[in-house]
Amino acid sequence: MTTRTGASLIAGFTIVIAVFVLSERNSLIALTALLSGVALFIKTSLRPSKPDLLLSIGTAAVAVLAWLGAWLYVVSTYESGEVVELIMDTNKGNHTARVWVFELGSDSFVYYDAEPHVAESLLMSKPLQFQRGGNTSTRVPEAIEVDSLPEEKADEVFTAMQSKYGNRMYAADIYYLLIGTPRDRMALVVNLGSL
C-alpha cells in the first residue's frame, strides 16, 4: 500500500465516521473532522506528498482525542454535582436515568434529554422509582416538553438549575456544542413532587 493510498483511506474513513455521527447528532467535533477529512482527501488526490499519511492519522487522532476529552470532562463535571436516579418502566423494558435534580418551591424537578420511549413513559406520568441520597421513593412524574414551557417558566427552571449547579452548567454547553445531543432526544422538565 502506498502512502497516498493509506492517507486517502484514513481520510475517507474519517469522512465516513464524521458523516455517520452528524446524521445522529449536531457535533462541532464531527463537523470539523468531516471538513478536515474532505480537505485532506482532496489534497491527497491532487497534490500527494510524504506527510499526507501523518496528516491523515493526526487528523483522525485529534478528532478522537477531542471527542474523548470532551466526553470525560462532561461526565466528570456532571457527576461532581448532585445526581439522582430515576428508574422507570418503558415499552422497551426498565430504564435508569442519572440526572441532576433541583428544587422549585417545595417540589423536586429534573431536566432530561430523554430517548423517545423514555419521554413517552414520563409524559404518560407512569410511576417511577426516585433514588436520592440512598433513599428510594415512588413518584408520579409530571413531565412537559421544554419547548412547550412558557418563557417565564423556562427562565425559572434554568435559573434554579444555574443557582444549584453554577459553573457545572458549562459542561452541558460543551456537551451540546462539541458532542451534540442525539437528534431523537426530547428535552423534558419533570416535576417529581415534594420531598
C-alpha positions as CSV (number, residue, x, y, z in Angstrom):
1,M,0.0,0.0,0.0
2,T,1.4,3.4,-0.9
3,T,1.5,6.4,1.4
4,R,-1.0,8.1,-0.9
5,T,-3.5,5.2,-0.7
6,G,-3.1,4.9,3.1
7,A,-3.6,8.7,3.5
8,S,-6.7,8.5,1.3
9,L,-8.1,5.5,3.2
10,I,-7.7,7.2,6.6
11,A,-9.1,10.5,5.3
12,G,-12.0,8.6,3.7
13,F,-12.6,6.6,6.9
14,T,-12.6,9.9,8.9
15,I,-15.2,11.3,6.5
16,V,-17.5,8.3,6.8
17,I,-17.4,8.3,10.6
18,A,-18.0,12.0,10.7
19,V,-21.0,11.8,8.4
20,F,-22.4,9.0,10.5
21,V,-22.0,11.0,13.7
22,L,-23.5,14.1,12.0
23,S,-26.5,12.0,10.9
24,E,-27.1,11.2,14.6
25,R,-26.3,14.5,16.3
26,N,-25.1,18.0,15.7
27,S,-21.5,17.9,16.8
28,L,-18.9,20.5,16.2
29,I,-16.1,17.9,16.6
30,A,-17.7,15.7,13.9
31,L,-18.2,18.7,11.6
32,T,-14.6,19.7,12.0
33,A,-13.4,16.1,11.4
34,L,-15.6,16.0,8.2
35,L,-14.2,19.2,6.8
36,S,-10.6,18.3,7.7
37,G,-11.1,14.8,6.2
38,V,-12.5,16.2,2.9
39,A,-9.7,18.8,2.7
40,L,-7.1,16.0,3.3
41,F,-8.8,13.7,0.8
42,I,-8.8,16.4,-1.9
43,K,-5.2,17.4,-1.1
44,T,-4.0,13.8,-1.2
45,S,-5.7,13.3,-4.5
46,L,-4.5,16.4,-6.2
47,R,-1.1,17.0,-4.6
48,P,0.2,13.9,-2.8
49,S,3.2,14.3,-0.6
50,K,5.1,12.3,2.1
51,P,3.4,13.9,5.1
52,D,-0.1,13.1,3.9
53,L,-0.2,9.8,5.8
54,L,0.8,11.5,9.0
55,L,-1.6,14.4,8.4
56,S,-4.5,11.9,7.9
57,I,-3.6,9.9,11.0
58,G,-3.1,13.1,13.0
59,T,-6.5,14.5,11.9
60,A,-8.3,11.3,12.9
61,A,-6.4,11.1,16.2
62,V,-7.2,14.7,17.1
63,A,-10.9,14.2,16.4
64,V,-11.0,11.0,18.6
65,L,-9.0,12.7,21.4
66,A,-11.2,15.8,21.3
67,W,-14.3,13.7,21.5
68,L,-12.9,11.6,24.4
69,G,-11.6,14.7,26.2
70,A,-14.9,16.5,25.9
71,W,-16.8,13.4,27.0
72,L,-14.6,12.8,30.0
73,Y,-14.9,16.5,31.0
74,V,-18.6,16.5,30.7
75,V,-19.1,13.2,32.6
76,S,-16.7,14.1,35.4
77,T,-18.2,17.6,35.8
78,Y,-21.7,16.2,35.7
79,E,-21.0,13.6,38.3
80,S,-19.5,16.2,40.7
81,G,-23.0,17.7,41.3
82,E,-25.9,16.0,43.0
83,V,-27.1,13.2,40.7
84,V,-30.2,11.2,41.3
85,E,-31.6,8.1,39.6
86,L,-35.0,7.7,38.0
87,I,-35.9,4.1,37.4
88,M,-38.9,3.6,35.2
89,D,-40.7,1.0,33.1
90,T,-40.8,1.8,29.4
91,N,-42.1,-0.1,26.4
92,K,-38.5,-1.3,25.9
93,G,-38.1,-2.5,29.5
94,N,-36.6,-0.9,32.6
95,H,-34.6,2.3,32.1
96,T,-32.4,4.1,34.7
97,A,-31.6,7.7,34.1
98,R,-28.9,9.6,36.1
99,V,-30.0,13.2,36.2
100,W,-29.4,16.5,38.1
101,V,-32.2,17.4,40.5
102,F,-33.1,20.9,41.6
103,E,-35.9,22.5,43.6
104,L,-38.6,25.0,42.7
105,G,-40.6,25.8,45.8
106,S,-41.1,22.6,47.7
107,D,-41.0,20.3,44.6
108,S,-38.1,18.4,43.1
109,F,-37.5,18.8,39.3
110,V,-35.2,17.3,36.8
111,Y,-34.2,18.3,33.3
112,Y,-33.8,15.3,31.0
113,D,-33.0,14.9,27.3
114,A,-34.9,11.6,27.0
115,E,-34.9,9.0,24.3
116,P,-38.4,8.7,22.7
117,H,-39.5,5.6,24.6
118,V,-38.4,7.2,27.9
119,A,-40.1,10.5,27.1
120,E,-43.3,8.6,26.3
121,S,-43.2,7.0,29.8
122,L,-42.5,10.3,31.5
123,L,-45.2,12.2,29.6
124,M,-47.7,9.5,30.4
125,S,-47.0,10.0,34.1
126,K,-46.1,6.3,34.7
127,P,-44.9,5.9,38.3
128,L,-41.2,5.6,38.7
129,Q,-38.6,5.0,41.5
130,F,-36.7,8.1,42.6
131,Q,-33.4,7.4,44.3
132,R,-31.8,10.3,46.1
133,G,-29.2,10.2,48.8
134,G,-29.6,6.5,49.4
135,N,-33.4,6.8,49.8
136,T,-35.9,5.4,47.3
137,S,-39.4,6.6,46.8
138,T,-42.2,6.1,44.3
139,R,-43.1,9.2,42.4
140,V,-45.7,10.0,39.7
141,P,-43.8,12.4,37.3
142,E,-45.4,15.4,35.7
143,A,-43.4,16.0,32.6
144,I,-43.6,18.7,30.0
145,E,-41.5,19.3,26.9
146,V,-39.1,22.2,27.4
147,D,-40.3,23.7,24.1
148,S,-43.8,23.9,25.5
149,L,-42.9,25.8,28.6
150,P,-43.9,29.4,28.8
151,E,-40.8,31.6,28.6
152,E,-41.1,32.8,32.2
153,K,-41.3,29.2,33.5
154,A,-38.4,28.1,31.3
155,D,-36.3,31.0,32.8
156,E,-37.4,29.9,36.3
157,V,-36.2,26.3,35.6
158,F,-32.9,27.3,34.2
159,T,-32.3,29.9,36.9
160,A,-32.9,27.2,39.5
161,M,-30.5,24.8,37.8
162,Q,-27.9,27.6,37.4
163,S,-28.3,28.5,41.1
164,K,-27.7,24.9,42.3
165,Y,-25.1,23.7,39.8
166,G,-23.3,27.0,39.0
167,N,-20.2,26.6,36.7
168,R,-21.0,22.9,36.2
169,M,-23.7,24.1,33.7
170,Y,-20.8,24.9,31.3
171,A,-20.4,21.1,30.9
172,A,-23.9,21.0,29.4
173,D,-22.9,23.8,27.0
174,I,-19.8,21.9,26.0
175,Y,-21.8,18.7,25.5
176,Y,-24.4,20.3,23.3
177,L,-21.8,22.2,21.2
178,L,-18.9,19.7,20.8
179,I,-20.5,16.3,21.2
180,G,-24.2,17.2,20.4
181,T,-27.4,15.7,21.6
182,P,-28.8,12.8,19.6
183,R,-31.4,14.1,17.2
184,D,-34.2,11.9,18.5
185,R,-34.0,13.2,22.1
186,M,-36.8,15.1,23.7
187,A,-35.9,17.8,26.3
188,L,-38.2,17.5,29.3
189,V,-38.7,19.2,32.6
190,V,-40.1,16.7,35.1
191,N,-41.8,17.6,38.4
192,L,-41.3,14.8,40.9
193,G,-43.3,16.4,43.6
194,S,-42.3,17.4,47.1
195,L,-39.7,15.8,49.2
